[in-house]
């Protein structure tokens, strides 16, 4: 089963909106949160959907 932003949000203990903001390079996300989201995404083996 594919890893979703819901899984990443749960693992990083942030909202789904925050995960979306991180992936879309929103400037108002702290660097610490950005690192945490990317670390969890990597640990879970997240791969962005090609057509997204």
Backbone as a printed PyTorch tensor [residue, N CA C, xyz], in Angstrom:
tensor([[[  0.8360,  -1.1780,   0.0000],
         [  0.0000,   0.0000,   0.0000],
         [  0.8870,   1.2500,   0.0000]],

        [[  0.5340,   2.2210,  -0.7830],
         [  1.3310,   3.4330,  -0.9300],
         [  1.2500,   4.3050,   0.3240]],

        [[  2.3470,   4.9790,   0.6080],
         [  2.3950,   5.9250,   1.7180],
         [  1.7040,   7.2140,   1.2780]],

        [[  0.8680,   7.7550,   2.1410],
         [  0.1310,   8.9760,   1.8160],
         [  0.5690,  10.1230,   2.7220]],

        [[  0.1050,  11.3350,   2.3960],
         [  0.4220,  12.4660,   3.2690],
         [ -0.2440,  12.3030,   4.6320]],

        [[ -1.3000,  11.5090,   4.6970],
         [ -1.9450,  11.2260,   5.9850],
         [ -0.9830,  10.4390,   6.8800]],

        [[ -0.2870,   9.4660,   6.2990],
         [  0.6920,   8.6720,   7.0460],
         [  1.8480,   9.5460,   7.5270]],

        [[  2.3130,  10.4130,   6.6510],
         [  3.4270,  11.3010,   6.9940],
         [  3.0080,  12.2690,   8.0960]],

        [[  1.8150,  12.8370,   7.9780],
         [  1.3140,  13.7640,   8.9960],
         [  1.2330,  13.0720,  10.3490]],

        [[  0.7380,  11.8550,  10.3630],
         [  0.6260,  11.0980,  11.6080],
         [  2.0090,  10.8480,  12.2070]],

        [[  2.9480,  10.4120,  11.3840],
         [  4.2930,  10.1130,  11.8650],
         [  5.0630,  11.3360,  12.3250]],

        [[  4.8440,  12.4610,  11.6740],
         [  5.5510,  13.6950,  12.0230],
         [  4.8010,  14.5100,  13.0690]],

        [[  3.5880,  14.0600,  13.4000],
         [  2.7350,  14.7500,  14.3770],
         [  2.4540,  16.1940,  13.9650]],

        [[  2.0880,  16.3320,  12.7040],
         [  1.6720,  17.6290,  12.1620],
         [  0.3710,  17.4180,  11.3990]],

        [[ -0.2310,  18.5090,  10.9660],
         [ -1.4700,  18.3980,  10.1980],
         [ -1.1780,  18.0040,   8.7510]],

        [[ -2.2000,  17.5270,   8.0920],
         [ -2.0960,  17.1990,   6.6700],
         [ -1.7580,  18.4580,   5.8810]],

        [[ -2.3430,  19.5790,   6.2870],
         [ -2.0570,  20.8550,   5.6150],
         [ -0.5800,  21.2140,   5.7300]],

        [[  0.0250,  20.9340,   6.8750],
         [  1.4480,  21.2310,   7.0510],
         [  2.2950,  20.3750,   6.1260]],

        [[  1.9670,  19.1050,   5.9890],
         [  2.7000,  18.2360,   5.0640],
         [  2.5900,  18.7900,   3.6480]],

        [[  1.4060,  19.1900,   3.2630],
         [  1.2030,  19.7730,   1.9380],
         [  2.0420,  21.0350,   1.7680]],

        [[  2.0590,  21.8780,   2.7770],
         [  2.8510,  23.1140,   2.7030],
         [  4.3400,  22.8100,   2.5600]],

        [[  4.8130,  21.8100,   3.2880],
         [  6.2240,  21.4280,   3.1850],
         [  6.5410,  20.9850,   1.7630]],

        [[  5.7180,  20.1060,   1.2060],
         [  5.9810,  19.5900,  -0.1350],
         [  5.8500,  20.6580,  -1.2140]],

        [[  5.0660,  21.6950,  -0.9320],
         [  4.8880,  22.7840,  -1.9000],
         [  5.7680,  23.9910,  -1.5920]],

        [[  6.7470,  23.7920,  -0.7010],
         [  7.7580,  24.8010,  -0.3690],
         [  7.1630,  26.1200,   0.1120]],

        [[  6.1320,  26.0330,   0.9280],
         [  5.5120,  27.2310,   1.4970],
         [  6.5110,  27.8930,   2.4510]],

        [[  6.6930,  29.2060,   2.3510],
         [  7.7190,  29.8840,   3.1540],
         [  7.4240,  29.9760,   4.6510]],

        [[  6.2030,  29.7480,   5.0800],
         [  5.8660,  29.9360,   6.4900],
         [  5.9570,  28.6580,   7.3210]],

        [[  6.6500,  27.6480,   6.8160],
         [  6.8660,  26.4190,   7.5750],
         [  8.2730,  26.4900,   8.1580]],

        [[  8.3950,  26.2380,   9.4480],
         [  9.7120,  26.3200,  10.0860],
         [ 10.6420,  25.2450,   9.5290]],

        [[ 11.9250,  25.5300,   9.6110],
         [ 12.9260,  24.5900,   9.1110],
         [ 12.8840,  23.2830,   9.9030]],

        [[ 12.6510,  23.3640,  11.1980],
         [ 12.5760,  22.1550,  12.0270],
         [ 11.4120,  21.2690,  11.5930]],

        [[ 10.2750,  21.8640,  11.3330],
         [  9.1060,  21.1040,  10.8780],
         [  9.3680,  20.5130,   9.5060]],

        [[  9.9640,  21.3010,   8.6390],
         [ 10.2920,  20.8400,   7.2860],
         [ 11.1910,  19.6050,   7.3530]],

        [[ 12.2250,  19.6660,   8.1820],
         [ 13.1450,  18.5260,   8.3220],
         [ 12.4220,  17.3050,   8.8730]],

        [[ 11.5580,  17.5150,   9.8800],
         [ 10.8240,  16.3960,  10.4890],
         [  9.9260,  15.7150,   9.4690]],

        [[  9.2110,  16.4980,   8.6730],
         [  8.3140,  15.9310,   7.6590],
         [  9.1200,  15.1480,   6.6250]],

        [[ 10.2170,  15.7170,   6.1340],
         [ 11.0290,  15.0130,   5.1410],
         [ 11.6600,  13.7510,   5.7230]],

        [[ 12.0620,  13.7980,   6.9990],
         [ 12.6570,  12.6200,   7.6340],
         [ 11.6320,  11.4870,   7.7250]],

        [[ 10.4250,  11.8090,   8.1640],
         [  9.3660,  10.7950,   8.2620],
         [  9.0150,  10.2640,   6.8760]],

        [[  8.9100,  11.1500,   5.8970],
         [  8.5950,  10.7210,   4.5290],
         [  9.6410,   9.7300,   4.0280]],

        [[ 10.9040,  10.0160,   4.2950],
         [ 11.9760,   9.1130,   3.8660],
         [ 11.9030,   7.7840,   4.6120]],

        [[ 11.6690,   7.8340,   5.9220],
         [ 11.5760,   6.6090,   6.7200],
         [ 10.4420,   5.7070,   6.2460]],

        [[  9.3440,   6.3200,   5.8180],
         [  8.1890,   5.5500,   5.3590],
         [  8.3120,   5.1120,   3.9010]],

        [[  9.3190,   5.6250,   3.2030],
         [  9.5040,   5.2600,   1.8020],
         [  8.5550,   5.9860,   0.8680]],

        [[  8.1850,   7.2110,   1.2270],
         [  7.2490,   7.9890,   0.4160],
         [  7.8350,   8.3000,  -0.9510]],

        [[  7.0290,   8.0810,  -1.9720],
         [  7.3760,   8.4580,  -3.3410],
         [  6.2100,   9.2490,  -3.9090]],

        [[  6.4610,  10.5000,  -4.3520],
         [  5.3680,  11.3030,  -4.9110],
         [  4.7450,  10.6200,  -6.1230]],

        [[  3.4570,  10.8020,  -6.2770],
         [  2.7400,  10.2470,  -7.4220],
         [  3.1820,  10.9870,  -8.6800]],

        [[  3.5080,  10.2690,  -9.7230],
         [  4.0560,  10.8690, -10.9450],
         [  3.1200,  11.8810, -11.6000]],

        [[  1.8310,  11.6720, -11.5220],
         [  0.9060,  12.5830, -12.2010],
         [  0.3770,  13.6850, -11.2870]],

        [[  0.8370,  13.7060, -10.0550],
         [  0.3510,  14.7340,  -9.1110],
         [  1.0550,  16.0580,  -9.3160]]])
